[in-house]
Each structure stands twice: as structure tokens, then as C-alpha cells.
Amino acid sequence: MSSFPIPAPTTPHDTAGLGGHPRGLTTLFLAEMWERFSYYGMRALLILFMTKTAVEGGLGYETKKAAAVYGTYTMSVYLLSILGGFIADNFIGARRAVFAGGVIIATGHFTMALNSIPTFYAGLVCVALGTGLLKPNISTMVGSLYAPGDERRDAGFSIFYMGINVGAFAAPLVTGYLAQSEHWKARLTAWGFDPAHSWHWGFAAAGVGMVFGLIVYVLQRDRLAHVGAAPTPEADGSRPWGKLGLVALGSAALIAAMKASDTYPVIIFALFALQIAAILLFALRPDPDSKRMAAILVFFFAAEIFWALFEQTGSTISLFADRLTRNEIFGSPFPSSWWQSVNSVWVILLAPVFAFLWIKLGSKQPSSPLKFVLGLLFVALSFALMVPAAKLTADGKIGPIWLVGLFFLQTVGEMLLSPAGLSTMTKLAPHRLVGLVMGIWFLAAALGSKLAGALAGEFKSDNPAELADFFLHQALIVGACTLALFALVPWMKKLMGGVR
């Protein structure tokens, strides 16, 4: 649940907002909160809806097919952010991109509220395209509210990040209730509606959330009048249409290639081989910028592995929660999709702890490579924890404490790796390549999300021994990657050339 801040030009020193921050921060906080409400509200339902039978109102897909669709969708959301950033930077500006993205997202959610397979896929495409426009550019606008060197900037992004997690926390509670709650289904029956279609009420609620975000954004647009403007065209009035075509074509080609990996897994192994070759190619060059690019690509590889486990929250863990967990608190049942809110609870609780810890440690805090090592370690431990949990399902559904522990470990890993990754990318990137390096960070999340979908396709809930092996094998593989990265830390420090 990370934002992707990019440095921005100098702006007026506005202190009229909450806590002495610019007034526009509140506007962007609320808009992003509702956008994340819409995104995570729909995501919480996605794989459950696809795997439920037609009688239960779902699509009746096998786990492997549903996980492949889920992985392609989450990958596309991140990958299309590169295209969305390019469109804003060169054509319409961040302010218009955010509004257009929000409209497309809302359209997608309301399209998914219709009960048909074509509208389901059309809705997914719209949400992915809209998020690609909105997500990177709203973060850029937050940065644009502050002048370079403004000491309020980090605090401003912390407030903005909290908005992301407030929206992500609330969304599954609302959409999950509408989609899965027996109380709501009984109400639909009383009103003369088919309770099996309750999933579509949840999708519609995600759209309503996005509409709320757009309303806030439009009503308070004067607060953002000085940021995110459309770029000035070249002297001859031209725009880089050719480059836009190449970025769009490249994005589409990569999405198509990764979609093909569902049938030809060798594509994934080829991709890993290319990444290793690129690392070695840059590392062997003598100039410092090339060596730093090698370090960036090692971080990319590690982040890709991290997200491959972490992003199974909405697939593997969602299915485990739905089929194998006693979803009740003090005897009161709750929808399985509510588990998707737990990560946000841990983020809200742990973010201040980590902020205090890093300040307290100062120069003694772990280096960026070591933070990545620890991030990978904790996400590996989260899946190791699920090994005994899976074995216990032989005696029936397990208690909620196992998933609470999993989300705690994963969130600790996220707090170690994600902020460090953002900071390190901006510090290592050559000045002329900051945008490219941020695109690389997006790409790591995109490919990791697709890999998560591929791995989730092997999830089987009817055999405890196989399920335990499923979690154990992934924990061991990521554990091995953790040890390898730990061994590479001294080499990484040399490549980074003094950057922590």
C-alpha cells in the first residue's frame, strides 16, 4: 500500500491547511482515501467472486484460472502507472490525469456491478487503466505542494500515506458486508432482489467510494490550481506522440507476455535470467552511475520476490481465510473478506513505531540493503507460520490468530522494505534518469504481483499436507533469496558508492 512520491517544483509556502500543511494536502488525502477505498474494496472480493459457484453468485472458475486473472489484473494496475505518468508529464498534467483516472475507475466499478462476464472483464480493464492514470500522479501532486527543502514534505507524505491505509482498512468492511453478509442477503431477499447477486452490490459500493473522492476533488479544486498543470508544448506546438506510442506498445507487450506466462511458465524464468544478466552487465562497467544502476536492479529483483509473496494477500490468503479459517470474533461471524483490512490496521499501528525507531537509531540504523534483507526475512517467516496452520486444517477450520500473525509479519516486512525502496531509488538514480528508475520500481511491483498470481494458482484447500508444502516451498525459496542478498550486502554497498 505504498505511494510513489516524486520531487516537484517550488510552490508558494502555504500553511493554511491542517497542522500548518498546504490546504491541498487535505484535498489529496481525501481523494486518495476514497480511491484506495474503491480499489481495495473491489480487490477484497475479486478472487472470492471468481471462485464461487454460479449458485453462490460467482463465476465458478478453478483456482488456477482465477489466480491467473487476479495476477494479470494487479500487475496491470502497477504497470499502467508508467503509461499514466508519461501521459501526465507530456500531455495533460497531473491534475487532469487524476480526475480522468477517477472517472474511469468509477466507470469500471459500476460496470462490474452488472451481472455478466463481459462487463466483469470490461470493468477490470477500466479500473486498471484509471488507476494507472490516478495513482502515480496524485502522489506527484502531493510533492508539488512543497518547495524543495521544505521540512514539512516527509510529514506531508506520512499524512497522505495514512489516508491510503484508512481507505484500505474501511473498504473491505463495507464491500465485504454487502457481498458476503447473511444479514445483507436476507435484506436483499426481503426487497425482492436475488441474494446471489450480492457480490455486485459490493462492486457498486467500491464505485460509490470513487465518486465520493471525485466530488471532494472537484469541490476543492481551487486548492490545487497551482500544481499539476498541463506541460507547455514544444516551440512548434508538438507533443511526443511517437514516444507515447512506444510506451503504450511496450506496456501492452509486457502485459501480453506475462499473460502468456500462464501457459508458458518458461517466460518467467527467462525474465529472471535477463534481470541477472542486466545486473552483471551494469556492475562490470567502470563508471559509478552504471554500478548504481546494478544496485538498483538488485533491489528490483529483491522487491519482485517480496511482492510475489506479499501480494498473495488477495489470492492465496483470501482463499485460506474463506475456506479454512473460523471467521468469528467472540462467537460472532464476520465475512472472510474483512481479513483484507488487517494489513492496514498493522500499518497504522506500526508506522509510528518504525518512524521513532529510525530517528532513534539515526546513523546506526540498518543500511538499505540490510533493510531489504530483513523485509524478505519477515515475509518468508509469514509463510513459514502458515505451514503448521495448514497442517492443523486436517482437524477442521483453524482460529483467526494464525492470520493475525501472518499479517503482522508481512506488515513488518513491508515497513522495512517499501519505504527504504522508495528512498533508495531516488538516492541512487542518476539525475537524468529519476523517472526511469521510479518506473523500474513500479515494474518490480507489477511483475511481483503477476508472479503472486501464478503461485496462488497452485493453492489447494482440500489436502492439508499439500497445502503445508505449498507454504513451506515458498518460504524456503524466499529464505534462500534472503541469505543470498545478505551475502551480497558488502558488494551492494560498494556498488552504491557511499549511498546508505
Sequence and secondary structure as in RCSB ss.txt:
>XXXX:A:sequence
MSSFPIPAPTTPHDTAGLGGHPRGLTTLFLAEMWERFSYYGMRALLILFMTKTAVEGGLGYETKKAAAVYGTYTM
SVYLLSILGGFIADNFIGARRAVFAGGVIIATGHFTMALNSIPTFYAGLVCVALGTGLLKPNISTMVGSLYAPGD
ERRDAGFSIFYMGINVGAFAAPLVTGYLAQSEHWKARLTAWGFDPAHSWHWGFAAAGVGMVFGLIVYVLQRDRLA
HVGAAPTPEADGSRPWGKLGLVALGSAALIAAMKASDTYPVIIFALFALQIAAILLFALRPDPDSKRMAAILVFF
FAAEIFWALFEQTGSTISLFADRLTRNEIFGSPFPSSWWQSVNSVWVILLAPVFAFLWIKLGSKQPSSPLKFVLG
LLFVALSFALMVPAAKLTADGKIGPIWLVGLFFLQTVGEMLLSPAGLSTMTKLAPHRLVGLVMGIWFLAAALGSK
LAGALAGEFKSDNPAELADFFLHQALIVGACTLALFALVPWMKKLMGGVR
>XXXX:A:secstr
                SGGGS HHHHHHHHHHHHHHHHHHHHHHHHHHHHHS TTTTS    HHHHHHHHHHHHH
HHHHHHHHHHHHIIIIIHHHHHHHHHHHHHHHHHHHHTSSSHHHHHHHHHHHHHHHHHHHHHHHHHHHHTS TT 
TTHHHHHHHHHHHHHHHHHHHHHHHHHHHH HHHHHHHHHTT  GGGHHHHHHHHHHHHHHHHHHHHHHTGGGGT
TSS      TTS   HHHHHHHHHHHHHHHHHHHHTTT THHHHHHHHHHHHHHHHHHTSSSHHHHHHHHHHHHH
HHHHHHHHHHGGGGTHHHHHHHHHB  EETTEE  GGGGGGHHHHHHHHHHHHHHHHHHHHGGGS  HHHHHHHH
HHHHHHHHHHHHHHHHHGGGS B THHHHHHHHHHHHHHHHHHHHHHHHHHHHS GGGHHHHHHHHHHHHHHHHH
HHHHHHTT  SS HHHHHHHHHHHHHHHHHHHHHHHHHHHHHHHHHTT  
